[in-house]
Amino acid sequence: MSPKITTELLKQLRQVMKNPKYVQEPVQAYIVPSGDAHQSEYIAPCDCRRAFISGFDGSAGTAIVTEQHAAMWTDGRYFLQAAHQMDNNWTLMKMGLKDTPTQEDWLVSVLPEGSKVGVDPFIIPADQWKRMSKALRSAGHDLVPVKENLIDTIWTDCPQRPCKPLITLDLSYTGGSWRDKIVALRSKMAERKVLWFVVTALDEVAWLFNLRGSDVEYNPVFFAYAVIGMNTIRLFIDGDRMMDPAVREHLQLDSTLDPEFKIQVLPYGSILSELQAVGAGLSPKEKVWLSDKASYALTEAIPKAYRYLTPYTPICIAKAVKNVSETEGMRRAHIKDAVALCELFNWLEKEVPKGTVTEIIAADKAEEFRSQQKDFVELSFATISSTGPNGAIIHYKPVPETNRTLSVNEIYLLDSGAQYKDGTTDVTRTMHFGTPSAYEKECFTYVLKGHIAVSAAIFPNGTKGHLLDSFARSALWDCGLDYLHGTGHGVGSFLNVHEGPCGISYKTFADEPLEAGMIVSDEPGYYEDGSFGIRIENVVLVIPAETKYNFKNRGSLTFEPLTLVPIQTKMIDINLLTQKECNWVNDYHQKCREVIGAELERQGRHEALQWLMRETEPLLRVQ
Amino acid sequence: MSPKITTELLKQLRQVMKNPKYVQEPVQAYIVPSGDAHQSEYIAPCDCRRAFISGFDGSAGTAIVTEQHAAMWTDGRYFLQAAHQMDNNWTLMKMGLKDTPTQEDWLVSVLPEGSKVGVDPFIIPADQWKRMSKALRSAGHDLVPVKENLIDTIWTDCPQRPCKPLITLDLSYTGGSWRDKIVALRSKMAERKVLWFVVTALDEVAWLFNLRGSDVEYNPVFFAYAVIGMNTIRLFIDGDRMMDPAVREHLQLDSTLDPEFKIQVLPYGSILSELQAVGAGLSPKEKVWLSDKASYALTEAIPKAYRYLTPYTPICIAKAVKNVSETEGMRRAHIKDAVALCELFNWLEKEVPKGTVTEIIAADKAEEFRSQQKDFVELSFATISSTGPNGAIIHYKPVPETNRTLSVNEIYLLDSGAQYKDGTTDVTRTMHFGTPSAYEKECFTYVLKGHIAVSAAIFPNGTKGHLLDSFARSALWDCGLDYLHGTGHGVGSFLNVHEGPCGISYKTFADEPLEAGMIVSDEPGYYEDGSFGIRIENVVLVIPAETKYNFKNRGSLTFEPLTLVPIQTKMIDINLLTQKECNWVNDYHQKCREVIGAELERQGRHEALQWLMRETEPLLRVQ
């Protein structure tokens, strides 16, 4: 990797920072955050402005350019990558290290008195604006919104914003019509006494209207906003995709509907002016509901007294609780996904010893097998196919420079998933195609014990996921080991593979209580720098648990694995398992045999079926 | 309990709320919080203003009196008690119930437009002031500080503020001189670039100067403030106790010291004017460090730009990590405490079957045995001596109206502790003096499993206590049971039995990471309303743990029980214990035999020793 040469680009940016065509007054610093206007985790190429200006294309980072300096803040995952990708115009600010200044402190230290700091108000979330603005103001500077994105003004070959066709999902997939969802949303709005709700997250728009798109890789979403009133529905979306008869029919655009379900389609770019008009027309006590992570621009469109901000929107919370159709769809998707992985692992078992399979070949093969399954749409994230030391890089993605050949001497970690029209998958298996060492088996078994401890946990209704995180670590902790990531994240239903508002993590973020129907991942791991990585990940469904007693009638919950892919028994040191854990593994494998075995049979995949049967032989524990 | 008649008092209060002698302008509402000027958990009689005005004397509650209304907010622990103690001038506001308004919402609903709401600025913490002031202002009202406490103006027989003699603690108890502590504090101040530190919490003043008092029951503290500069020390304290030669010698008040260790003694009441003088004399960038829970009055004395507020002060954090002298003192205190409890339980075993022992008698007997021990000072909290259904009332304290006789048919729960000059104790044991039912044993055993899971947990250095809370609940959760309180709290060293900044709780409060030397309680429980209560509590010391591996060289921690009192094996259903848990109980009891047995022997308490030996017979698990 050679760094991107940015001297000329920075010169151009510094010019537009003073150009009255774009800024009312010159700005002495310009902030280039990672995100798009919807605070998406995955962004479209046209939104990769920070990568364009700096060369650094990791998933997290903020660039700040002043007249003299250019600095990039990123976290430990990306220190090496950022250092390689950026030229020496840039200073790398290593977040999490003690001596690294915050963006605010750094700005205060380098800016001349009374400076203006510019940022695109559509990209910066309102809560971040507030924090940064306050810090700058107290040091005598000003954070100012710059309407035109200054990177876009110098990005001559900026890709077009994608505008791909939409997929309509019928009731058999969604379990609820968009009209039902609007009714439920309006009832939440009435409860909170708000008159308007602004949908800013792409997956929330997609979920609400039972539509999917492909504007962003891996996430089946499309660029749009929506503003829902008590009697009106406005959808802000571009392109001729609204001309598609299937979409028009789905949204009933041409029917004479009850007026409160009539969808008014408006250009994507008109959201701000329309919202400003809503804001200007409010009477006292009329409120507009927005996520507190919505952009500063949209938040400001509503006068402060009329805003009702929450960390999670009612759509985010409703979307997290899957109904029967969604749950059944997720089950089907996971069965197909397991079939593909049985094929893959059977193939790897034969091919790896030949020394011809690289990480990239294995990842491609996984995609090939998945794409043979019904309703396959695309992958749900970039496949982490890693062997030996690469496995210890938690967010690894094989590229030609790092591509390693799988062998019978190294542990192989595959974290992959797909979007099917009926569901989203995300599974990690750690395999050895030769003979694992005693130490590798020991570590794998601790990770497995943690995986089981979460998966089999029984806990009261209303428990927050972060209270389960330590269960996943306890066996590792006992031996002085640990892993430096959370244990699980929410998973969408043919939507984003990472979604709120629930999860399982030691980080005290504001997670919502777990309830039956939510779907999360369970993925403890162990990573040894320079040697290997281990992770065991299932997607699990929150279900009611039967318990002997029922304290205060609260009811209990537990998890049901949706992922049904064998856990390699060769990697297990059975002496480290309790009888209960041993039974869990055997029951899990029995279920894999029954459910996935039947599907392999049905699909006529006999060799993979034999592999499945071999891999799911019961563990026998010497008493 | 008959309610307090408050008609006349409320009339008087409403008069002074309009009396220009006390208020610049009439206030339409007056808030009477629970606390004292130091945000203490336990308060002196002269500070029980809310109890005086309302009759309700529970530990938590806020009264608000308007011209028309009088309302009391308290939580679920006190609904019954408050209803009994207050006459019908008062409306009970049951906190935690859905329909109960917040104080702010209620005020807004009852006050005439543009009202003034008064409060004593010395009693309300700055963070609460801020929240309430903002809510009132946005509804057109004003929160105003009323300098003279209005309750005090009508409380004709208000007790004097206590001003009891001080105890000086030498190095053998404290392990560090007050000069050392000042040096360490100043170095923390230099790190944060602050010039002044204001000590407002009573236990922090006591700890800093190695002094103890008895102004507040159960807490060996005294009324004082301190203001520490880089070269000055000001102690604000009343009474002739500063005339005590031992105290003068201890504080070196009469020596010609280095000027930066010269303590200037000032009247308790002069803190505000002195702090205002400090505030007025600050130059730009000079900061004053205060707890964010300090009173509004003291916080306001420092102009906003000069304040440095943190949730935990450097003294709070330093105080939590006990040094070797403190740890050894805590060990000694717990040995003496265990001797007293062995005597008590031996006595109860003989006396309970006679039917003559009530909860109050048992509590008094516990105090009697404790008081026989060396360096006993007082109890560390009101003894919870509860049998049968009273055990299910988590914060029970026996009074004549509720006093129940112990019997061989009911579970007995004793949660008690003492202040010794060398340490503070807090221990709960749950006993049966007859034959417990299978269900009682089952529940007890789940609680025990939770207690052991925390006590034996191994976890990385820097882990926060809240990450351990679920370990204590897991066995209960498996059967659909739970308890509705946290698992542990920090414990002072001959100081407050509850102290920050660490603890073990599902509540996500800002706890500081655990480190070796910290001392917390481990006290899971199970409570069945109307039937029984079970709790098993040890005080445990955080110690380094030896582990097989050492991930990232972080090191690991675990707990060592300081409490060494037998856990009644009669209550254990051994079939529900794993071999590891069984071993834990046997090892624990072996240690009780060795350590407490030796001390009972030394003190010639042979009958109690025999009881100890009987109660610590090893559990034998059928394989």
Interface residues (C-beta under 8 A of the other chain):
Chain A: A457 I458 F459 P460 H466 L467 L468 D469 S470 F471 R473 S474 L476 W477 D478 C479 G480 L481 D482 Y506 T508 A545 T547 K548 Y549 N550 F551 K552 R554 S556 T578
Chain B: A457 I458 F459 P460 H466 L467 L468 D469 S470 F471 S474 L476 W477 D478 C479 G480 L481 D482 Y506 T508 A545 T547 K548 Y549 N550 F551 K552 R554 S556 T578
